């Protein structure tokens, strides 16, 4: 399991197999601790993939100025949006508008997340996870813009910050895990009925 997830680190950070597996084991352990009831291995791996992309994209975005962060998140959102329209396991080639090397890192993490997630969950779950990731990216962008504002409204900043925690994609995947315990992954209608939790 760790070797499968470790591919994200090899592809994104050019880590050795040993270092990538160590990072993957850390992610999987964190998911086990946070969601001990998860039973389906593919859901656990999808959660680990989301944890990896969230942490790494957030780290890159925090290092960027507001304009570059906006371009980077827009590029990532375009990749995610195009992945919903395409049934291909590999995301479309997308160079993006941002030329900063950090944007290349964010695009690479996004593309590898799409590849990993497509191989782990059914299309209905995939679409809901991507939709929830796009919501996190929107809030992350709002947080960047508030952070760079000269007069910061602390209440608005903290409200945005709670959205960048990235919990909603985990809930979508947890719902898929729970539904698998009931004899099969949720159909579209079942996912919509559970939206109240988010």
Secondary structure, 3 states (H helix, E strand, C coil): CHHHHHHHHHHHHCCCHHHHHHHHHHHHHHHHHHCCCCCCHHHHHHHHHHHHHHHHHHHHHHHCCHHHHHHHHHHHHHHHHHHHHCCCCCCCCCCCCCCCHHHHHHHHHHHHHHHHHHCCCCHHHHHHHHHHHHHHHHHHHHHHHHHHCCCCCHHHHHHHHHHCCCHHHHHHHHHHHHHHHCCCCCCHHHHHHHHHHC
